[in-house]
Structure formats: structure tokens, C-alpha cells
């Protein structure tokens, strides 16, 4: 059995120039499978609102839903460090509410760290949460909870935006985050941020020069047909395999081929 990954381990990986691997999981069986694959971190992402619950975006995901899914993943007892997204409006209203909700995610959900979207505008929240010893992973660039302001899922940090994204990264680091997700930004900007920061960067649609990468499990397995972002690489196409298995089950039940004596009790 491999050693349990901790927050200090993630920080050390940047120092030693070892690439960090992170992937989403939203339930017990997928958490076991993802962890057995050897990832360093599991993210219970609010992306579950899209790939698990069928919504068009992440904005409707609630604290109770995130705690429920985090509990399910935590029951798998992963060796990977377990990070959970703080959902929309769980940390934006006030510092007190943010600390309380982040505490619930650790205490009730079993997470070992939380992820908070936002840069300079959320640095005061990150500082407050880290001050009560809750590890925070930042998230800047394309932040899905801000899609209405951004006009959709659009690449951020081009041209005059680049300086602001760099300032966001520095603000998140100064606030005490142990790592930061860079989403949907030009690879050259991600490389500059990664070189500038002392904490690890984890990219998603941010090119090859980040300290690590994260993808959604349903995307790499070909199980999400709603979106197919350019940055996703599909490592399997499981949708037709599952559909075929269901089709054969339906055919065998209708024909009487299943169940047989082998599947029956005497």
C-alpha cells in the first residue's frame, strides 16, 4: 500500500520538480478506482453539478450536496489527498460564513482541504480560512462560478488580462493557499505564473508547464457528452461499452435467457 499523500507532500513535489496528478471523483466506487490508479489528489469538484446531476453549470450545487459527495469519496479512504470545491455562495457572503462552511466540509464531509475560486477579490477569504488551519487550494483564470460575468466558458488572461491573472496568483499565494488551479488560460501565462510562484500550480486547459494537471473523470472516460473541451484527452470510450451491456441485459431478460439456474437459489 502506498503512503498517504499530505499537504506537505504536495508542496514538496514542486520543490523536487515532480508532476502532481489530480482527478475528480464524486462517489465511493469511482474514488476507489481513481485512487488505485495512483493519483496524488482527488478533487470532489462542483463539476458534479454538470457531469453527475445534469445541470448546465455549477451554480446550482449546494453545500449539502458537496458534503454528501465528499462523504462518499472519503469512505473509500483514499491515499490521495482529498480536496473539495466550496460551492457558489458558500464563501462569498462573509468571512465568518466562509470559515463556518469550510469547517463543515472538513468536519462533516471528511475533506482534507478545500478549493476556493477567485483571486485578489477572494484573498481575504483565503487568508481567514487558512488562519484557522484549513488548507486552501486556490483557483483562478476561468472560474466556472463566474461564467455570467465572463460571458460563458471563455479563455481568460489574453492580452491586457494577463497582468491581472498574475496579480490574482500572487494574491492567492500571499493569502496562504498551498496550491492553485490555473484554468483556461494561455500556456505561456501559466508557465510564467508557475515560475513565479513558490506553491504548486495545477493546470486544466493551461498547457504543459504547470506543476500538475487535473481532469474530470467522466471526461477522460468518455462518459460526458454535454461538453468536449479542447484540453480534454479521452483515455477510454466507456459510454458505448455500458450501453452495449445494458442492451444485452434487456435482450436476455426479454428472451428468457436471463436469469438461468446458475443465477437462481435452490
Secondary structure as GFF3:
##gff-version 3
##sequence-region A 1 266
A	DSSP	alpha_helix	7	15	.	.	.	ID=ss1
A	DSSP	beta_strand	20	24	.	.	.	ID=ss2
A	DSSP	alpha_helix	28	36	.	.	.	ID=ss3
A	DSSP	beta_strand	41	44	.	.	.	ID=ss4
A	DSSP	alpha_helix	48	51	.	.	.	ID=ss5
A	DSSP	alpha_helix	63	74	.	.	.	ID=ss6
A	DSSP	beta_strand	81	85	.	.	.	ID=ss7
A	DSSP	alpha_helix	95	107	.	.	.	ID=ss8
A	DSSP	beta_strand	113	117	.	.	.	ID=ss9
A	DSSP	three_ten_helix	120	122	.	.	.	ID=ss10
A	DSSP	alpha_helix	123	131	.	.	.	ID=ss11
A	DSSP	beta_strand	136	141	.	.	.	ID=ss12
A	DSSP	three_ten_helix	144	146	.	.	.	ID=ss13
A	DSSP	alpha_helix	147	150	.	.	.	ID=ss14
A	DSSP	alpha_helix	161	174	.	.	.	ID=ss15
A	DSSP	beta_strand	179	183	.	.	.	ID=ss16
A	DSSP	alpha_helix	187	196	.	.	.	ID=ss17
A	DSSP	beta_strand	200	204	.	.	.	ID=ss18
A	DSSP	beta_strand	212	215	.	.	.	ID=ss19
A	DSSP	alpha_helix	217	220	.	.	.	ID=ss20
A	DSSP	alpha_helix	238	255	.	.	.	ID=ss21
A	DSSP	three_ten_helix	261	263	.	.	.	ID=ss22
###
